[in-house]
């Protein structure tokens, strides 16, 4: 009798122990499942071009439905036009980046030449160097990152460059955090005022964005000593960083240059082949990555 009671007691203890282990395992599994389903919180990083989107661009190759898919932050093309012209308002609660440049940085849509408002020859929007920098910033700072991209080609080719500076004033203020300047490739005339022009450009940005870090990139296509000298002199005068593009230039022909017939994705979501030699002379994805690395190596977030 005692022996049978002892056996029953052993069985009960075994069952209780087994049930307890199962409960612990189920609890651990639930916690593991909860952690695995918890997605990391990424800070939003939004990039806007200051190009005006006109009706001919939306009519040629991009219908209303496609355009809304491309920029889902807007309700219609008219709202997109207004927002892109005004840029993104800088605030104390956001990290605000303004990128100025020529077609390496951004280019207007031209159905016969280029199909997106981002850096020419990048295989897609997110592969150009500005978007790469913006995405990196979004992972480095706790703030929401807003990026405005400004076309500087008109300034490059103008005879009186300082007369155009006021056009850019609305894109800067005391809350702007970072400014990159990529320019020079389109300057072939009116070089006698280069020193004054670059000095005036940097001075203007410093006055409008007094708290911003300003980075001046060296030329990447067809660099010329007179332009580089003017850039470096302006950087020295106003105490901002000049980024030598030596690594890019050394690898340009072998690794960083795009090519004819390269396929790229346009703002319309379609695949297009580069058929223009000037477009093909721009940086490919590896080249954009190299530029991006050069920029972030010089950013000071704190």
KOLLO-30966 format. One record per residue (C-alpha): residue number from 1; residue in three letters; x, y, z. Coordinates in steps of 0.001 Angstrom, whole numbers, plus 500000, padded with zeros to 6 digits. Each point is the difference from the previous one (the first is absolute). Last residue first. Example, Ala and Ser with C-alpha at 12.3 -4.5 7.8 and 13.67 -1.06 7.14 Angstrom:
2
<node><pos>2</pos><code>SER</code><u>513670</u><v>498940</v><w>507140</w></node>
<node><pos>1</pos><code>ALA</code><u>498630</u><v>496560</v><w>500660</w></node>
END
This chain:
302
<node><pos>302</pos><code>UNK</code><u>527604</u><v>566568</v><w>467126</w></node>
<node><pos>301</pos><code>UNK</code><u>499152</u><v>498722</v><w>496523</w></node>
<node><pos>300</pos><code>UNK</code><u>503331</u><v>500776</v><w>498372</w></node>
<node><pos>299</pos><code>UNK</code><u>499967</u><v>498995</v><w>496349</w></node>
<node><pos>298</pos><code>UNK</code><u>503354</u><v>499575</v><w>498248</w></node>
<node><pos>297</pos><code>UNK</code><u>500095</u><v>496240</v><w>499463</w></node>
<node><pos>296</pos><code>UNK</code><u>496314</u><v>500277</v><w>499085</w></node>
<node><pos>295</pos><code>UNK</code><u>500880</u><v>502002</v><w>496886</w></node>
<node><pos>294</pos><code>UNK</code><u>502846</u><v>497865</v><w>498668</w></node>
<node><pos>293</pos><code>UNK</code><u>497935</u><v>496857</v><w>500571</w></node>
<node><pos>292</pos><code>UNK</code><u>497105</u><v>501466</v><w>498030</w></node>
<node><pos>291</pos><code>UNK</code><u>502308</u><v>500929</v><w>497110</w></node>
<node><pos>290</pos><code>UNK</code><u>501306</u><v>496410</v><w>499884</w></node>
<node><pos>289</pos><code>UNK</code><u>496468</u><v>498592</v><w>500116</w></node>
<node><pos>288</pos><code>UNK</code><u>498995</u><v>502265</v><w>497119</w></node>
<node><pos>287</pos><code>UNK</code><u>502967</u><v>498655</v><w>498039</w></node>
<node><pos>286</pos><code>UNK</code><u>499005</u><v>496408</v><w>500756</w></node>
<node><pos>285</pos><code>UNK</code><u>496459</u><v>500811</v><w>498827</w></node>
<node><pos>284</pos><code>UNK</code><u>501271</u><v>501525</v><w>496754</w></node>
<node><pos>283</pos><code>UNK</code><u>501463</u><v>503489</v><w>499905</w></node>
<node><pos>282</pos><code>UNK</code><u>499359</u><v>502205</v><w>496943</w></node>
<node><pos>281</pos><code>UNK</code><u>501696</u><v>499545</v><w>496613</w></node>
<node><pos>280</pos><code>UNK</code><u>497047</u><v>497899</v><w>498787</w></node>
<node><pos>279</pos><code>UNK</code><u>497763</u><v>503066</v><w>500263</w></node>
<node><pos>278</pos><code>UNK</code><u>502397</u><v>501893</v><w>497730</w></node>
<node><pos>277</pos><code>UNK</code><u>500156</u><v>497043</v><w>497606</w></node>
<node><pos>276</pos><code>UNK</code><u>496218</u><v>499852</v><w>499580</w></node>
<node><pos>275</pos><code>UNK</code><u>498220</u><v>496663</v><w>499591</w></node>
<node><pos>274</pos><code>UNK</code><u>499481</u><v>498966</v><w>503618</w></node>
<node><pos>273</pos><code>UNK</code><u>497400</u><v>497226</v><w>499933</w></node>
<node><pos>272</pos><code>UNK</code><u>496667</u><v>500409</v><w>501751</w></node>
<node><pos>271</pos><code>UNK</code><u>498046</u><v>497716</v><w>502342</w></node>
<node><pos>270</pos><code>UNK</code><u>496604</u><v>501199</v><w>501176</w></node>
<node><pos>269</pos><code>UNK</code><u>498879</u><v>501196</v><w>503428</w></node>
<node><pos>268</pos><code>UNK</code><u>498919</u><v>503360</v><w>498581</w></node>
<node><pos>267</pos><code>UNK</code><u>502661</u><v>501716</v><w>502102</w></node>
<node><pos>266</pos><code>UNK</code><u>502523</u><v>498059</v><w>497945</w></node>
<node><pos>265</pos><code>UNK</code><u>501820</u><v>496720</v><w>500632</w></node>
<node><pos>264</pos><code>UNK</code><u>503392</u><v>499710</v><w>498320</w></node>
<node><pos>263</pos><code>UNK</code><u>501428</u><v>497609</v><w>497434</w></node>
<node><pos>262</pos><code>UNK</code><u>503538</u><v>500592</v><w>498709</w></node>
<node><pos>261</pos><code>UNK</code><u>499922</u><v>500170</v><w>496203</w></node>
<node><pos>260</pos><code>UNK</code><u>502910</u><v>502464</v><w>499908</w></node>
<node><pos>259</pos><code>UNK</code><u>502282</u><v>499900</v><w>503006</w></node>
<node><pos>258</pos><code>UNK</code><u>500353</u><v>501285</v><w>503569</w></node>
<node><pos>257</pos><code>UNK</code><u>503344</u><v>501104</v><w>501425</w></node>
<node><pos>256</pos><code>UNK</code><u>501092</u><v>498899</v><w>503472</w></node>
<node><pos>255</pos><code>UNK</code><u>502131</u><v>496916</v><w>499455</w></node>
<node><pos>254</pos><code>UNK</code><u>502778</u><v>500252</v><w>497414</w></node>
<node><pos>253</pos><code>UNK</code><u>499604</u><v>503511</v><w>498637</w></node>
<node><pos>252</pos><code>UNK</code><u>499105</u><v>501626</v><w>503328</w></node>
<node><pos>251</pos><code>UNK</code><u>502198</u><v>498035</v><w>502387</w></node>
<node><pos>250</pos><code>UNK</code><u>502726</u><v>502592</v><w>500542</w></node>
<node><pos>249</pos><code>UNK</code><u>497475</u><v>502840</v><w>499777</w></node>
<node><pos>248</pos><code>UNK</code><u>497771</u><v>498465</v><w>502667</w></node>
<node><pos>247</pos><code>UNK</code><u>502860</u><v>499387</v><w>502397</w></node>
<node><pos>246</pos><code>UNK</code><u>501366</u><v>503517</v><w>499435</w></node>
<node><pos>245</pos><code>UNK</code><u>496712</u><v>501788</v><w>500655</w></node>
<node><pos>244</pos><code>UNK</code><u>501519</u><v>502475</v><w>502472</w></node>
<node><pos>243</pos><code>UNK</code><u>497331</u><v>501264</v><w>502361</w></node>
<node><pos>242</pos><code>UNK</code><u>500303</u><v>503680</v><w>500953</w></node>
<node><pos>241</pos><code>UNK</code><u>498752</u><v>500732</v><w>503509</w></node>
<node><pos>240</pos><code>UNK</code><u>498938</u><v>503480</v><w>501104</w></node>
<node><pos>239</pos><code>UNK</code><u>502036</u><v>502822</v><w>501555</w></node>
<node><pos>238</pos><code>UNK</code><u>498611</u><v>502932</v><w>497992</w></node>
<node><pos>237</pos><code>UNK</code><u>503257</u><v>501085</v><w>498352</w></node>
<node><pos>236</pos><code>UNK</code><u>501406</u><v>496475</v><w>499843</w></node>
<node><pos>235</pos><code>UNK</code><u>496884</u><v>498609</v><w>498363</w></node>
<node><pos>234</pos><code>UNK</code><u>499861</u><v>502907</v><w>497547</w></node>
<node><pos>233</pos><code>UNK</code><u>503673</u><v>499486</v><w>499065</w></node>
<node><pos>232</pos><code>UNK</code><u>499435</u><v>496277</v><w>499541</w></node>
<node><pos>231</pos><code>UNK</code><u>497097</u><v>500593</v><w>497646</w></node>
<node><pos>230</pos><code>UNK</code><u>501866</u><v>502606</v><w>497947</w></node>
<node><pos>229</pos><code>UNK</code><u>503003</u><v>497689</v><w>499708</w></node>
<node><pos>228</pos><code>UNK</code><u>497787</u><v>497116</v><w>498896</w></node>
<node><pos>227</pos><code>UNK</code><u>498435</u><v>502170</v><w>497295</w></node>
<node><pos>226</pos><code>UNK</code><u>503380</u><v>501202</v><w>498706</w></node>
<node><pos>225</pos><code>UNK</code><u>501485</u><v>496497</v><w>500126</w></node>
<node><pos>224</pos><code>UNK</code><u>497405</u><v>498370</v><w>497797</w></node>
<node><pos>223</pos><code>UNK</code><u>498165</u><v>496770</v><w>500714</w></node>
<node><pos>222</pos><code>UNK</code><u>498391</u><v>498220</v><w>496982</w></node>
<node><pos>221</pos><code>UNK</code><u>497374</u><v>498159</v><w>502029</w></node>
<node><pos>220</pos><code>UNK</code><u>500368</u><v>499600</v><w>503766</w></node>
<node><pos>219</pos><code>UNK</code><u>500659</u><v>503521</v><w>501258</w></node>
<node><pos>218</pos><code>UNK</code><u>500776</u><v>500426</v><w>503693</w></node>
<node><pos>217</pos><code>UNK</code><u>497195</u><v>499929</v><w>502522</w></node>
<node><pos>216</pos><code>UNK</code><u>499340</u><v>502941</v><w>502346</w></node>
<node><pos>215</pos><code>UNK</code><u>498573</u><v>499054</v><w>503404</w></node>
<node><pos>214</pos><code>UNK</code><u>498066</u><v>502444</v><w>502180</w></node>
<node><pos>213</pos><code>UNK</code><u>499012</u><v>499189</v><w>503587</w></node>
<node><pos>212</pos><code>UNK</code><u>496936</u><v>502080</v><w>500769</w></node>
<node><pos>211</pos><code>UNK</code><u>499458</u><v>502371</v><w>502901</w></node>
<node><pos>210</pos><code>UNK</code><u>500194</u><v>503281</v><w>498060</w></node>
<node><pos>209</pos><code>UNK</code><u>497686</u><v>498832</v><w>497200</w></node>
<node><pos>208</pos><code>UNK</code><u>499108</u><v>503214</v><w>498139</w></node>
<node><pos>207</pos><code>UNK</code><u>503274</u><v>501772</v><w>500807</w></node>
<node><pos>206</pos><code>UNK</code><u>502096</u><v>496891</v><w>499435</w></node>
<node><pos>205</pos><code>UNK</code><u>498198</u><v>499300</v><w>496718</w></node>
<node><pos>204</pos><code>UNK</code><u>500652</u><v>503524</v><w>498705</w></node>
<node><pos>203</pos><code>UNK</code><u>503653</u><v>499919</v><w>501057</w></node>
<node><pos>202</pos><code>UNK</code><u>500487</u><v>496687</v><w>498194</w></node>
<node><pos>201</pos><code>UNK</code><u>498489</u><v>501307</v><w>496767</w></node>
<node><pos>200</pos><code>UNK</code><u>501768</u><v>503383</v><w>500247</w></node>
<node><pos>199</pos><code>UNK</code><u>503387</u><v>498307</v><w>500420</w></node>
<node><pos>198</pos><code>UNK</code><u>499268</u><v>497728</v><w>497074</w></node>
<node><pos>197</pos><code>UNK</code><u>499075</u><v>502955</v><w>497809</w></node>
<node><pos>196</pos><code>UNK</code><u>502854</u><v>502259</v><w>501094</w></node>
<node><pos>195</pos><code>UNK</code><u>502601</u><v>497345</v><w>499228</w></node>
<node><pos>194</pos><code>UNK</code><u>498303</u><v>499015</v><w>496751</w></node>
<node><pos>193</pos><code>UNK</code><u>499752</u><v>503535</v><w>498620</w></node>
<node><pos>192</pos><code>UNK</code><u>502319</u><v>499603</v><w>496985</w></node>
<node><pos>191</pos><code>UNK</code><u>498427</u><v>496646</v><w>499220</w></node>
<node><pos>190</pos><code>UNK</code><u>497089</u><v>501405</v><w>498021</w></node>
<node><pos>189</pos><code>UNK</code><u>499766</u><v>496905</v><w>497808</w></node>
<node><pos>188</pos><code>UNK</code><u>500439</u><v>496219</v><w>500239</w></node>
<node><pos>187</pos><code>UNK</code><u>498346</u><v>499332</v><w>503354</w></node>
<node><pos>186</pos><code>UNK</code><u>497763</u><v>496962</v><w>499575</w></node>
<node><pos>185</pos><code>UNK</code><u>502133</u><v>497575</v><w>502055</w></node>
<node><pos>184</pos><code>UNK</code><u>500499</u><v>502481</v><w>502843</w></node>
<node><pos>183</pos><code>UNK</code><u>497570</u><v>498981</v><w>502734</w></node>
<node><pos>182</pos><code>UNK</code><u>499169</u><v>497765</v><w>502931</w></node>
<node><pos>181</pos><code>UNK</code><u>499160</u><v>501985</v><w>503140</w></node>
<node><pos>180</pos><code>UNK</code><u>498845</u><v>498103</v><w>503085</w></node>
<node><pos>179</pos><code>UNK</code><u>498023</u><v>501702</v><w>502776</w></node>
<node><pos>178</pos><code>UNK</code><u>499242</u><v>498542</v><w>503432</w></node>
<node><pos>177</pos><code>UNK</code><u>497988</u><v>501087</v><w>503038</w></node>
<node><pos>176</pos><code>UNK</code><u>497515</u><v>502611</v><w>498755</w></node>
<node><pos>175</pos><code>UNK</code><u>498160</u><v>501366</v><w>503048</w></node>
<node><pos>174</pos><code>UNK</code><u>501327</u><v>503567</v><w>499648</w></node>
<node><pos>173</pos><code>UNK</code><u>498507</u><v>500254</v><w>496515</w></node>
<node><pos>172</pos><code>UNK</code><u>500505</u><v>498767</v><w>496473</w></node>
<node><pos>171</pos><code>UNK</code><u>497723</u><v>499035</v><w>497087</w></node>
<node><pos>170</pos><code>UNK</code><u>498372</u><v>503414</v><w>499652</w></node>
<node><pos>169</pos><code>UNK</code><u>503309</u><v>501640</v><w>499067</w></node>
<node><pos>168</pos><code>UNK</code><u>500641</u><v>497951</v><w>496853</w></node>
<node><pos>167</pos><code>UNK</code><u>498661</u><v>502503</v><w>497464</w></node>
<node><pos>166</pos><code>UNK</code><u>501901</u><v>502754</v><w>501843</w></node>
<node><pos>165</pos><code>UNK</code><u>503232</u><v>498489</v><w>498741</w></node>
<node><pos>164</pos><code>UNK</code><u>499230</u><v>500629</v><w>496351</w></node>
<node><pos>163</pos><code>UNK</code><u>501599</u><v>503473</v><w>499687</w></node>
<node><pos>162</pos><code>UNK</code><u>503213</u><v>498585</v><w>501509</w></node>
<node><pos>161</pos><code>UNK</code><u>500569</u><v>497968</v><w>496849</w></node>
<node><pos>160</pos><code>UNK</code><u>500260</u><v>502912</v><w>497606</w></node>
<node><pos>159</pos><code>UNK</code><u>500951</u><v>498264</v><w>496754</w></node>
<node><pos>158</pos><code>UNK</code><u>497843</u><v>496999</v><w>500855</w></node>
<node><pos>157</pos><code>UNK</code><u>501066</u><v>496464</v><w>499014</w></node>
<node><pos>156</pos><code>UNK</code><u>500741</u><v>498657</v><w>503484</w></node>
<node><pos>155</pos><code>UNK</code><u>497139</u><v>501839</v><w>501736</w></node>
<node><pos>154</pos><code>UNK</code><u>497501</u><v>498511</v><w>497569</w></node>
<node><pos>153</pos><code>UNK</code><u>501498</u><v>496564</v><w>500653</w></node>
<node><pos>152</pos><code>UNK</code><u>499519</u><v>500209</v><w>503773</w></node>
<node><pos>151</pos><code>UNK</code><u>496880</u><v>497826</v><w>500291</w></node>
<node><pos>150</pos><code>UNK</code><u>498840</u><v>499651</v><w>503598</w></node>
<node><pos>149</pos><code>UNK</code><u>499262</u><v>496802</v><w>501940</w></node>
<node><pos>148</pos><code>UNK</code><u>498096</u><v>500293</v><w>503282</w></node>
<node><pos>147</pos><code>UNK</code><u>500479</u><v>497337</v><w>502676</w></node>
<node><pos>146</pos><code>UNK</code><u>497931</u><v>499498</v><w>503140</w></node>
<node><pos>145</pos><code>UNK</code><u>501214</u><v>497603</v><w>502685</w></node>
<node><pos>144</pos><code>UNK</code><u>497760</u><v>499155</v><w>502972</w></node>
<node><pos>143</pos><code>UNK</code><u>502092</u><v>500242</v><w>503134</w></node>
<node><pos>142</pos><code>UNK</code><u>501701</u><v>497230</v><w>501968</w></node>
<node><pos>141</pos><code>UNK</code><u>503074</u><v>500346</v><w>497802</w></node>
<node><pos>140</pos><code>UNK</code><u>502225</u><v>497379</v><w>498420</w></node>
<node><pos>139</pos><code>UNK</code><u>497567</u><v>497765</v><w>498104</w></node>
<node><pos>138</pos><code>UNK</code><u>498176</u><v>502867</v><w>498329</w></node>
<node><pos>137</pos><code>UNK</code><u>503350</u><v>501607</v><w>499223</w></node>
<node><pos>136</pos><code>UNK</code><u>500996</u><v>496877</v><w>498070</w></node>
<node><pos>135</pos><code>UNK</code><u>496770</u><v>500153</v><w>498000</w></node>
<node><pos>134</pos><code>UNK</code><u>500613</u><v>503654</v><w>499163</w></node>
<node><pos>133</pos><code>UNK</code><u>503581</u><v>499242</v><w>498936</w></node>
<node><pos>132</pos><code>UNK</code><u>498851</u><v>497160</v><w>497740</w></node>
<node><pos>131</pos><code>UNK</code><u>497227</u><v>502188</v><w>498586</w></node>
<node><pos>130</pos><code>UNK</code><u>502543</u><v>502719</v><w>499232</w></node>
<node><pos>129</pos><code>UNK</code><u>502457</u><v>497508</v><w>498460</w></node>
<node><pos>128</pos><code>UNK</code><u>497606</u><v>498567</v><w>497439</w></node>
<node><pos>127</pos><code>UNK</code><u>498831</u><v>496423</v><w>500563</w></node>
<node><pos>126</pos><code>UNK</code><u>496576</u><v>500751</v><w>501526</w></node>
<node><pos>125</pos><code>UNK</code><u>498731</u><v>501523</v><w>496765</w></node>
<node><pos>124</pos><code>UNK</code><u>500967</u><v>497109</v><w>497757</w></node>
<node><pos>123</pos><code>UNK</code><u>502883</u><v>498873</v><w>497777</w></node>
<node><pos>122</pos><code>UNK</code><u>501920</u><v>503197</v><w>500742</w></node>
<node><pos>121</pos><code>UNK</code><u>500956</u><v>501476</v><w>496616</w></node>
<node><pos>120</pos><code>UNK</code><u>498987</u><v>503604</v><w>500883</w></node>
<node><pos>119</pos><code>UNK</code><u>499454</u><v>500826</v><w>503647</w></node>
<node><pos>118</pos><code>UNK</code><u>496299</u><v>500435</v><w>500796</w></node>
<node><pos>117</pos><code>UNK</code><u>497065</u><v>501618</v><w>498179</w></node>
<node><pos>116</pos><code>UNK</code><u>499311</u><v>496875</v><w>497937</w></node>
<node><pos>115</pos><code>UNK</code><u>499731</u><v>498913</v><w>496383</w></node>
<node><pos>114</pos><code>UNK</code><u>502978</u><v>501401</v><w>498136</w></node>
<node><pos>113</pos><code>UNK</code><u>500656</u><v>500765</v><w>496322</w></node>
<node><pos>112</pos><code>UNK</code><u>497054</u><v>499704</v><w>497629</w></node>
<node><pos>111</pos><code>UNK</code><u>497240</u><v>500108</v><w>502638</w></node>
<node><pos>110</pos><code>UNK</code><u>501723</u><v>502901</v><w>501752</w></node>
<node><pos>109</pos><code>UNK</code><u>499572</u><v>500034</v><w>503775</w></node>
<node><pos>108</pos><code>UNK</code><u>502054</u><v>502705</v><w>501675</w></node>
<node><pos>107</pos><code>UNK</code><u>503316</u><v>499030</v><w>501484</w></node>
<node><pos>106</pos><code>UNK</code><u>501398</u><v>499488</v><w>503476</w></node>
<node><pos>105</pos><code>UNK</code><u>503325</u><v>499483</v><w>501802</w></node>
<node><pos>104</pos><code>UNK</code><u>502275</u><v>498934</v><w>497149</w></node>
<node><pos>103</pos><code>UNK</code><u>497819</u><v>502239</v><w>497813</w></node>
<node><pos>102</pos><code>UNK</code><u>501129</u><v>503145</v><w>501837</w></node>
<node><pos>101</pos><code>UNK</code><u>500131</u><v>500547</v><w>503706</w></node>
<node><pos>100</pos><code>UNK</code><u>498552</u><v>501290</v><w>503244</w></node>
<node><pos>99</pos><code>UNK</code><u>499014</u><v>497604</v><w>502782</w></node>
<node><pos>98</pos><code>UNK</code><u>498074</u><v>501405</v><w>502976</w></node>
<node><pos>97</pos><code>UNK</code><u>499768</u><v>497823</v><w>503125</w></node>
<node><pos>96</pos><code>UNK</code><u>497639</u><v>500615</v><w>502895</w></node>
<node><pos>95</pos><code>UNK</code><u>499963</u><v>497920</v><w>503173</w></node>
<node><pos>94</pos><code>UNK</code><u>496567</u><v>500542</v><w>501497</w></node>
<node><pos>93</pos><code>UNK</code><u>498612</u><v>501211</v><w>503335</w></node>
<node><pos>92</pos><code>UNK</code><u>501616</u><v>503436</v><w>499839</w></node>
<node><pos>91</pos><code>UNK</code><u>498223</u><v>500638</v><w>496704</w></node>
<node><pos>90</pos><code>UNK</code><u>500895</u><v>500251</v><w>496328</w></node>
<node><pos>89</pos><code>UNK</code><u>497158</u><v>500483</v><w>497516</w></node>
<node><pos>88</pos><code>UNK</code><u>500218</u><v>497571</v><w>497107</w></node>
<node><pos>87</pos><code>UNK</code><u>500346</u><v>501274</v><w>496441</w></node>
<node><pos>86</pos><code>UNK</code><u>497769</u><v>502799</v><w>498751</w></node>
<node><pos>85</pos><code>UNK</code><u>500108</u><v>499035</v><w>496322</w></node>
<node><pos>84</pos><code>UNK</code><u>499631</u><v>496321</v><w>500829</w></node>
<node><pos>83</pos><code>UNK</code><u>497026</u><v>500631</v><w>502255</w></node>
<node><pos>82</pos><code>UNK</code><u>498155</u><v>502138</v><w>497456</w></node>
<node><pos>81</pos><code>UNK</code><u>500542</u><v>497579</v><w>497129</w></node>
<node><pos>80</pos><code>UNK</code><u>499007</u><v>497017</v><w>502122</w></node>
<node><pos>79</pos><code>UNK</code><u>496736</u><v>501694</v><w>500937</w></node>
<node><pos>78</pos><code>UNK</code><u>499213</u><v>500521</v><w>496318</w></node>
<node><pos>77</pos><code>UNK</code><u>500888</u><v>496402</v><w>499157</w></node>
<node><pos>76</pos><code>UNK</code><u>497453</u><v>498594</v><w>502441</w></node>
<node><pos>75</pos><code>UNK</code><u>499507</u><v>498815</v><w>503563</w></node>
<node><pos>74</pos><code>UNK</code><u>503635</u><v>500110</v><w>501034</w></node>
<node><pos>73</pos><code>UNK</code><u>502093</u><v>497780</v><w>502251</w></node>
<node><pos>72</pos><code>UNK</code><u>499559</u><v>497112</v><w>497561</w></node>
<node><pos>71</pos><code>UNK</code><u>502562</u><v>501389</v><w>497602</w></node>
<node><pos>70</pos><code>UNK</code><u>500653</u><v>497346</v><w>497340</w></node>
<node><pos>69</pos><code>UNK</code><u>496661</u><v>498283</v><w>500441</w></node>
<node><pos>68</pos><code>UNK</code><u>498240</u><v>503339</v><w>499495</w></node>
<node><pos>67</pos><code>UNK</code><u>501969</u><v>500497</v><w>496796</w></node>
<node><pos>66</pos><code>UNK</code><u>499043</u><v>496600</v><w>498680</w></node>
<node><pos>65</pos><code>UNK</code><u>496304</u><v>500705</v><w>500547</w></node>
<node><pos>64</pos><code>UNK</code><u>500213</u><v>503424</v><w>498379</w></node>
<node><pos>63</pos><code>UNK</code><u>501763</u><v>498726</v><w>496904</w></node>
<node><pos>62</pos><code>UNK</code><u>503750</u><v>500069</v><w>499520</w></node>
<node><pos>61</pos><code>UNK</code><u>501526</u><v>499553</v><w>496539</w></node>
<node><pos>60</pos><code>UNK</code><u>499588</u><v>503545</v><w>498765</w></node>
<node><pos>59</pos><code>UNK</code><u>496968</u><v>501531</v><w>501717</w></node>
<node><pos>58</pos><code>UNK</code><u>501690</u><v>500478</v><w>503372</w></node>
<node><pos>57</pos><code>UNK</code><u>502944</u><v>501709</v><w>498361</w></node>
<node><pos>56</pos><code>UNK</code><u>497825</u><v>502188</v><w>497784</w></node>
<node><pos>55</pos><code>UNK</code><u>497961</u><v>501072</v><w>503037</w></node>
<node><pos>54</pos><code>UNK</code><u>502945</u><v>501459</v><w>501862</w></node>
<node><pos>53</pos><code>UNK</code><u>501868</u><v>498575</v><w>502967</w></node>
<node><pos>52</pos><code>UNK</code><u>502115</u><v>502878</v><w>501340</w></node>
<node><pos>51</pos><code>UNK</code><u>503334</u><v>498715</v><w>501204</w></node>
<node><pos>50</pos><code>UNK</code><u>500677</u><v>500539</v><w>503703</w></node>
<node><pos>49</pos><code>UNK</code><u>500612</u><v>496296</v><w>500520</w></node>
<node><pos>48</pos><code>UNK</code><u>498738</u><v>498357</v><w>503161</w></node>
<node><pos>47</pos><code>UNK</code><u>501628</u><v>497321</v><w>502145</w></node>
<node><pos>46</pos><code>UNK</code><u>498332</u><v>498555</v><w>503099</w></node>
<node><pos>45</pos><code>UNK</code><u>501759</u><v>497946</v><w>502638</w></node>
<node><pos>44</pos><code>UNK</code><u>497675</u><v>498588</v><w>502640</w></node>
<node><pos>43</pos><code>UNK</code><u>501708</u><v>498587</v><w>503042</w></node>
<node><pos>42</pos><code>UNK</code><u>500121</u><v>496259</v><w>500094</w></node>
<node><pos>41</pos><code>UNK</code><u>498308</u><v>498057</v><w>502798</w></node>
<node><pos>40</pos><code>UNK</code><u>501174</u><v>496404</v><w>500058</w></node>
<node><pos>39</pos><code>UNK</code><u>497183</u><v>497522</v><w>499385</w></node>
<node><pos>38</pos><code>UNK</code><u>498654</u><v>498030</v><w>502961</w></node>
<node><pos>37</pos><code>UNK</code><u>498877</u><v>496658</v><w>498608</w></node>
<node><pos>36</pos><code>UNK</code><u>503211</u><v>498261</v><w>501085</w></node>
<node><pos>35</pos><code>UNK</code><u>499719</u><v>501473</v><w>503509</w></node>
<node><pos>34</pos><code>UNK</code><u>496386</u><v>498850</v><w>500409</w></node>
<node><pos>33</pos><code>UNK</code><u>500847</u><v>496553</v><w>498668</w></node>
<node><pos>32</pos><code>UNK</code><u>502898</u><v>499694</v><w>502443</w></node>
<node><pos>31</pos><code>UNK</code><u>497716</u><v>501054</v><w>502854</w></node>
<node><pos>30</pos><code>UNK</code><u>497328</u><v>497508</v><w>498960</w></node>
<node><pos>29</pos><code>UNK</code><u>502590</u><v>497246</v><w>499627</w></node>
<node><pos>28</pos><code>UNK</code><u>501386</u><v>500733</v><w>503471</w></node>
<node><pos>27</pos><code>UNK</code><u>496511</u><v>499799</v><w>501481</w></node>
<node><pos>26</pos><code>UNK</code><u>499266</u><v>496771</v><w>498169</w></node>
<node><pos>25</pos><code>UNK</code><u>503259</u><v>498514</v><w>501271</w></node>
<node><pos>24</pos><code>UNK</code><u>499216</u><v>501058</v><w>503562</w></node>
<node><pos>23</pos><code>UNK</code><u>496499</u><v>498547</v><w>499795</w></node>
<node><pos>22</pos><code>UNK</code><u>501349</u><v>496731</v><w>498603</w></node>
<node><pos>21</pos><code>UNK</code><u>502569</u><v>499764</v><w>502763</w></node>
<node><pos>20</pos><code>UNK</code><u>497289</u><v>500507</v><w>502628</w></node>
<node><pos>19</pos><code>UNK</code><u>497794</u><v>497324</v><w>498435</w></node>
<node><pos>18</pos><code>UNK</code><u>502897</u><v>497507</v><w>500057</w></node>
<node><pos>17</pos><code>UNK</code><u>500720</u><v>500726</v><w>503675</w></node>
<node><pos>16</pos><code>UNK</code><u>496330</u><v>499608</v><w>500927</w></node>
<node><pos>15</pos><code>UNK</code><u>499774</u><v>496697</v><w>498108</w></node>
<node><pos>14</pos><code>UNK</code><u>503165</u><v>498667</v><w>501647</w></node>
<node><pos>13</pos><code>UNK</code><u>498785</u><v>501017</v><w>503440</w></node>
<node><pos>12</pos><code>UNK</code><u>496671</u><v>498203</v><w>499410</w></node>
<node><pos>11</pos><code>UNK</code><u>501780</u><v>496861</v><w>498768</w></node>
<node><pos>10</pos><code>UNK</code><u>502290</u><v>499924</v><w>503045</w></node>
<node><pos>9</pos><code>UNK</code><u>497013</u><v>500371</v><w>502316</w></node>
<node><pos>8</pos><code>UNK</code><u>498225</u><v>497106</v><w>498269</w></node>
<node><pos>7</pos><code>UNK</code><u>503101</u><v>497819</v><w>500425</w></node>
<node><pos>6</pos><code>UNK</code><u>500200</u><v>500850</v><w>503723</w></node>
<node><pos>5</pos><code>UNK</code><u>496320</u><v>499241</v><w>500472</w></node>
<node><pos>4</pos><code>UNK</code><u>500531</u><v>496574</v><w>498373</w></node>
<node><pos>3</pos><code>UNK</code><u>503001</u><v>499270</v><w>502285</w></node>
<node><pos>2</pos><code>UNK</code><u>498065</u><v>500995</v><w>503077</w></node>
<node><pos>1</pos><code>UNK</code><u>497242</u><v>497625</v><w>499035</w></node>
END
